[in-house]
C-alpha cells in the first residue's frame, strides 16, 4: 500500500527544508538545461533572492510567524534531533551558526512561562481520571558527576469533554525518588478536586496509601495490562497459564473470581522455585486484593479499559530522554523548562482529539458507584 502523502503542515522542520531545497535545486537544473544559468555566479544570483523566501515559507508552515528565527532550533531538538544535529540543520537552513550557549539561552528564555503554567489554578477544572506516572531517567550530577537514577513525575487528566491534558510534571535531580508526596501535594495546593480515579504503574512509585493521604476520596487503580505484560516476560515458561489467569483477574466482576485465579497462580509456584511468581503472588495478595479488587470489580467494561491505558507522556519516553540528555542540562530549572516546551509543542498536538467512545465512558462514570457521586453538576470545559 502506498504511503499517505503528508501536507506541508504535517512535515517536520527538517523535512520542510529538504522539500523546499529540493524544489529550488530542480528549478535551477531546469534553467541550467535551458541555458539561462551558465556560470557559478549565475546560480548564486538565482539562489540569493529566494533564500529568505524559503525561510519564511518554513516559518509559516511551522506556525512560527514572526517568532525569533533562532527559536527554530528548539523545534529541531523537540523533533528528536540531538543538540549537535539540530545546530547543523539550523545552519543549513539559515546559513548562520548558533552556539550551544545560545541554544540553552533560548530554552531558558521560556522559564518564566513554564513557572506561570506550573503554578496555574486547577480549581475550575474537574478530571474524572488522572493518570500518574514516574518515568525513570539517568542524569549526570554536574558536568563531570556520575549518573544517578531520577524520575519524571507526570499527571495527565481526562477532562469532562473526553480530552486528555497535561496537568503537571516534575523532574528534580536533587530529590531522586523522594518527590512523590510533594508532587501530589502540589496538585492539591493548586486546587485539584479529588478525582474518582487515579491510575498508574503497579511498581510502587504510586499506591493507594500515597494517594489517600492527599486525596482521601480518590481510588488508585494500578495498570493491570502493564502488570500482566511484566509478569509474562519475567516467567516465560508459564506464559500461557499466567496470561490466562491474570487476564481473568483484570476482567473479573466479582472478588470471588479474583481470589479463584490468584489461587491458580499460587498453585503454579507451589512445586517449583520461581522468584518472579512469588513476587506476583505477594503483590496480588498484599496490595491488589486489599487496595484494588473491591473497586475494580465494580468498574464497567469500557471504563476499566480506559483506566488501564498508558499515558501519552510515557508513550514518547525514548524521544523525550534523547533530547533531555542531548541538551546537557543538569539543573532542575533547565530540565523542567525543556520538558515544558516538549509538552506544549509536541504533546499538546497528540491530545487534540477527544476519545472516540467518550459518550459511553461518560455514561459509565455516571453509573459506577465510585464515581457517580463525585461528578460535577454540569460539564466543565
N, C-alpha and C positions, 0 to 999 in steps of 0.2 A: 504493500500500500504506500502510495506517495506521501511524503511528509507534508503537513499543512503549512502553507506559506505564511510567515509572520508578517504583520503590518509593521510599519516603522515605529509605532508607539510601543510595540512589544519587544523590540530589539534592545540589547544592552548597549551601553555607550561604545564599547569596543566593536560590536557588530555593526553599529551605525557607521562608525568611522571607516570600517572595511568596505561597507556598501558604497558610501559616498566616494571614497577614494577610488574604488574600482570603476565607478561611473566616469570619474574625471579622466582616469587613465585610458578608458575606452574611447572617450571623446577625443582625447589628444592623439590616439593612434589613427582614428579616422581622418583627422585633419592632416596628420603627417602623410598618410597614404594619398590624400588629395593634393599634396604639395603645398599646403598652406602653412605648415610648420617644417622648416628646413634645417634650422640650427638649434643648438642648446639654448641660445639666447631667445629664440622664438618660443621654445617650450616654456622657459622660465617666465617670459612675459605673459604667456597664456595662463599659467597657473597662478601667478601672483594675485590678480584681482579677485579670484574666486576662493582663495583660502579662507577669508573672513566669512564669505557666504556659506561655506561648508560648516564652519564652526557654529555659525548662527543656526543653521539647519539642525545640527545635532542638539544644540541647546533647546530649540523649540520642541523637537521630538522627545527630548527627555524631560520636558516641562520645567526647565531651569529658567527660562525667560531672561530677565536682566540680572540674574544672580551672578556673583563673582565667578568668572570663568574657572578660576583655580579650584572652586568648590567641586568641579567635576571629578577631581582626583579622589574625593571621598566616595563618590558613586562607584568608581572603579574598584576601590577596596571592598565596598559593600557587596559588589557583584562576585566577590570571591577571589580576586587577584591579590597576590602578595604586594607588600608595600613597594618593593623594587619593581615588580612588573607594572604596577599602577603608575609609577613615576615615568617608566619608559613609554607606556601607552599615551600618557598625558603629553609628553614631549613630542611624540609622533604626531599627535593631533594638533597641538598648538604651536609647535616649533619654539617652545620656551621651556627651560628646565625648571624644576621645582625641587627644593631640598627636603630632606627628611624633617628638619626643624620646621619648615613652612607647612608641611602636611600636618604635623602634630599641632601646630598653632591653629590651623584651620579647623581641626577637630575640636580643640578646646574652646574655640570661639562659641561653641554651642553649649558650653557647660551650664550657663545660667538658664538657658532654655530647658535643659534636662532637669535642673533643680526645681524650676517652677512647675514642670509637669509632675515630678515625683511628689510634690507637696500639695497637689491639687485635691480639692474636696471630693469625696465619694458619697456624700450624704444624699444627693439627688439621684443616685443610681441604685438599681437592685439587680442582683445576679442570682438566679436560682441555682446555678452551678458555677463553682470556681475551681479551676484546675491548678494544683500546686505542683511544682517540680523543683528538683535540686540537681542541676546538670554539672557533673564533675569536670573540672579543667585544671591542668597543671600549669602553674605560672612561676616564673623566677622571682626570687626576692631580691630586688635591686637589680643592678646591671650585671653583676657577677655572682649573685647568690645561687644557691641550689634550688631546684624545682620543688614546689610544695603543692599538695592537692588542695584545691579550693572548690567552691560551688557557686553556680549562678542560680540564685533562688528566684523563681518566677511565679506570678499569679495571673492567670488568664480567665476572665469572666465571660460567661454566656449570658447576654442580656435578654430583656423581655421582647426583643424583636427577632431573636434567633441568630444574632451575630456574636462572634467571639471578639473580645478586645483585650489588649494587654492592660492590666491594672497597675502592676508594679513589678520591679525586679531589683535584685541586689547582688552585687559582687564586691566583696571586701576581703582582700588578701590577708588583712590583719586579723580577721575573725576566724578564718578557716571554716570549721564545721560547727561553730558555736552561734550562728546567726539566726537559726530558725525561730526561737521565741521573739527576738527583736523584730524579725521580718513580719510575723503575724501581728505583733502589737502595733507596728507602723500602719498596717491596713486598718486596724481598729481605730487608731487615732485620727486617721483621715476620714472616718465616718462610715466605713463599710458596714452595712447592715448584715447581721448573721444570715448567710445563705443556707438554704436547706441542705445542700451537699457541697462538701469539699472533696475533690478527687486527687489522687496522686499515686506515687510508687508504693510498693509493698516493702521496700528495703529498709524502712525505719527512719528515713530522712524526715518524714512527717508521720504522725499517727493520731489516733483519736484523742489521746490524753493531751497532746500538744495543742490540738485544735480546740478541744473543750475548755482549756484553760483561758483562752482568749475569746472564743466564740461558743459559749455554752449551749446554744440552741441548734448548732450545726452538727451534721454527721459526716464522718470521714470515711470514704469508700476507696480502698486501695485498688489499683488497676489489676484486675484478675487476669486479663489477657497477657499482660507482661509477666505475671507470676507463672502462668501456665507455660509460656514460652521459655522462661528461665529454668523451670523445673525439668522440662523435657530435655533441654540442652544439657543440664547437669547430670542427667541419668538416662543416656541414650538407649541402654539395654532394656529399659522399661517404658520406652516412648509410647507405644500403643495403649497399654492399660492406663498409664498416667494421664495421657491426653483425654482418655475416655472419662476417668473419674473426676479430674479437675474441671473439665467442661461441664459435667453434670452438676458439680458444686456451683459453678458460675451461673448456671441456668436454673438452679433449684428454686422451687416455690414454697418449700416447707423446710423447717430446720431439721426435721427427721431425715429428709433426703441428704442434707449436708452431712449429718453425722454418719449416715449409712456409707457414703462414698469416702469419707475420711477413714472409716474403719477398713475399707478395702485397701487404701494406700498403706495403712499400718500393717496389714497382712502381707503386702509386698515386701516390706523390710524385715519381717519377723524372722525369716530363715536366712538372711544374708546381712553382711556388714556393708552398709551403704550410707555414708555420711550425708550426701545430698537428700536422700529420702528421709533421714532422721530430721534434718533441718526443716523440710517441708511439713512434716507431721507436727513438729514443735510450733511452727508458725501458725498452722491451721488450728491447733488445739489451744494455744495460749493467746493468740491475737485475733485470729479470724472469727472463731466461734463467739467469744465474749464481746468483741467490739463491732463486728460487721454483719454476722449472719442474720441477726434479727431484723436489721434494716434491709439488707439486700433482698431477702426472700419476699418482701412486700413491694419491691420496686417493679413496675410494669416493664414489658419486654423492650420497647424502643428506648425508654429512659435508661434502663440498665445497660444497654449497648452504648449509649452516649456517655455514661459515667466511666466506661472502660476504654474510652478513646485516648489516643495520645494528644499532646498539645502541639499547636503549630510551632511554638518556640523550639521545643525539643526536637521536632522533625528536621530542623536545619542546624543541628548541633555541629556537625563537622565543618560546614561552611563558616559558622559563627566562630568556632575555635581558631580556624585558619586566619581570619582577619584580625582577631584579638591578638594572637601571638605575633602576627606579621607586623603589627604596629610597634611592638617592643614596649608597650605601656606596662607599668608595674604598679602605679598608684591607683587607689580606688576611684578617685575623681576622673582620671583619664579613662579607666576601663568602663565605668558606668556611662560616660558620655558617648563613647563609641558604640556601646550597646543600645543607648537611646536612639542614636542615628539609625542603627540597624532596624530597630523596632518601628521607627516612623517611615523609613524609606523602603524597606523590604517587607517586613512582617505585616504592616497595615494593608498592603496590596493583597496579601494572601487571605485576609479576613473580610474582604469586602462583600462576599456572598453570604446570605443567610442560609442556615441549614435547610435542606430541601424538605425534610419531614418535620419542620417546626410546629405545624398545626397539631400533628399527632403528639409531639412531645409536650406541647402546651396543655393539651387535654390530660395527658398522663400526670403532669405535675399537679394539676388541679385535683386529680383523683388519689394520688399517692398520700397515705396518712402522714408521712414525714415531711411533706412539703405544702399540702393544700392550705394549711392554716398560716403559713408564713408568706404566701404570695401577697403582693401589694393589691389594694382595691382596684387599681387601674394600671394599665401598662405604662412603663416609663421608658422614654426613648433615650 
